Amino acid sequence: MKHAKTLVALALSSSLVTAAASAETLRLLTWGGYAPDEVIALFEKETGIEVKVTTSNNEDMISKLRATGGAGFDLAQPSQDRITGAQQAFNIYQPIDLSKVEAAQMIPSMLAATKANTELNGDVYGVPHVWGTSGLVVNTAQAKDVKDYTDLCSSAYEGKVSYRMKRPTLIGFAYAMGEDPFAAYSDPAKYQAILDKVEAKLIECKPVVKTYWTGGDALINLIRSEEVVAAMAWDAGGWKLNRDNADVKFVAPASGALGWIDTFAIPRKAKAVDAAYQWINFVMQPEIAAMITEAAGNFTASQGSDEFVNEVAKAQFQESFPPADLDNIKWYPAVPPGLEEMEGLALDRIQAAN
């Protein structure tokens, strides 16, 4: 009897060791806040798949995957404008099997934009996850007429506006002036003509600007003190200010907010590919996506997830982004070689102008 019990104990022990050894692991390469502990716990409980997280950024993701030829991770989260260039240069991703993605869970305009911006030779390499925008942060009690980027040039707000001397400002002003800079990416001469037009406008606007902000905290303090009543800035900053002063709002510009999307992309030598698709579909459920929004501070491309975030964030999001403004976001595509150098020269000339 004792011998039999020993055999049963050994068998059970062996079974547990075998189960542990065969348990699947999802190795996730992502940004901070995109895989909160509570979400991981729910996923592991539902699927039995262990999740191991490595936090990273765009440059580090490319470096890690380039060094291994696309091995070492099962799912990565590069920004959509950093995928096709890296794939062409280093062959580090595999195409997304869209039949395995529950597309109905995703906001259609964001899915369409990401598919278009990560397409290479007929294959799609990314689907959308977390996103954010830059647009206008406005004290509506003092600058109610500011509706688009070029309104920051109005003499009515002289010495009361601010924006950065960075490429988003060039692009935002271009859209507000009736141009389509992203469509001109493939034509350097046309893009230069757009830059020349924007450069002239921003030089003309210089007397109106209080300061070109460089740090987010400095800008927030300027708006809180009401030294600045309108600025080109990011959505989360505007919502943060709104919590202290209801008159300050993030406004999607009439010509469209400028948007970034961090995606899901599958490394070329991923081992747990099915687990990667399970994670994508799990975290894009509205209730789960809302948990990620609470952790990361940014919304996701999950359709309807804004209904499940805290009431303040829900109200801010819905006021800033009614459906028409959400669909009007201009998503950053991959930047062709040479364009950022052209933009840098334009920014230098604007800075130096009297």
RAURLIN-V992602 format. One record per backbone hydrogen bond with DSSP energy under -1.0 kcal/mol. NH is the residue of the N-H (numbers start at 0). CO is the residue of the C=O. If there is no record, write none. Layout:
# RAURLIN-V992602
nh co
NH CO
NH CO
This chain:
# RAURLIN-V992602
nh co
4 0
5 1
6 2
7 3
8 4
9 5
10 6
11 7
12 8
13 9
14 10
15 11
16 12
17 13
18 14
19 15
20 16
21 17
22 18
25 49
27 51
28 74
29 53
33 30
39 35
40 36
41 37
42 38
43 39
44 40
45 41
46 42
47 43
49 23
51 25
53 27
55 29
60 56
61 57
62 58
63 59
64 60
65 61
66 62
69 64
73 26
74 26
75 264
76 28
79 260
81 78
86 82
87 83
88 84
89 85
90 86
93 265
95 123
97 95
99 96
100 97
102 100
104 101
105 102
106 300
110 106
111 107
112 108
113 109
114 110
115 111
116 112
117 113
119 122
122 119
124 117
126 263
128 261
130 298
131 259
133 257
134 232
135 250
136 230
137 248
138 228
139 137
139 246
141 138
142 138
145 142
150 147
151 148
152 149
153 150
156 153
157 154
158 207
159 156
161 229
165 163
168 165
169 165
170 166
171 167
172 168
173 169
174 170
175 171
176 172
177 174
178 173
184 181
186 183
190 186
191 187
192 188
193 189
194 190
195 191
196 192
197 193
198 194
199 195
200 196
201 197
202 198
203 199
204 200
207 204
209 160
218 214
219 215
220 216
221 217
222 218
223 219
224 220
226 221
227 221
228 159
229 159
230 136
231 161
232 134
234 132
237 233
238 234
239 235
240 236
241 237
242 238
243 240
244 240
247 244
248 137
250 135
253 146
255 252
257 133
258 329
259 131
261 129
262 77
263 126
264 75
267 91
268 69
269 266
275 271
276 272
277 273
278 274
279 275
280 276
281 277
282 278
283 279
284 281
288 284
289 285
291 287
292 288
293 289
294 290
295 291
296 292
300 128
302 104
304 301
306 303
307 304
313 309
314 310
315 311
316 312
317 313
318 314
319 315
320 316
325 321
326 322
328 325
329 256
331 258
338 335
341 337
342 338
343 339
344 340
345 341
346 342
347 343
348 344
349 345
350 346
351 347
352 348
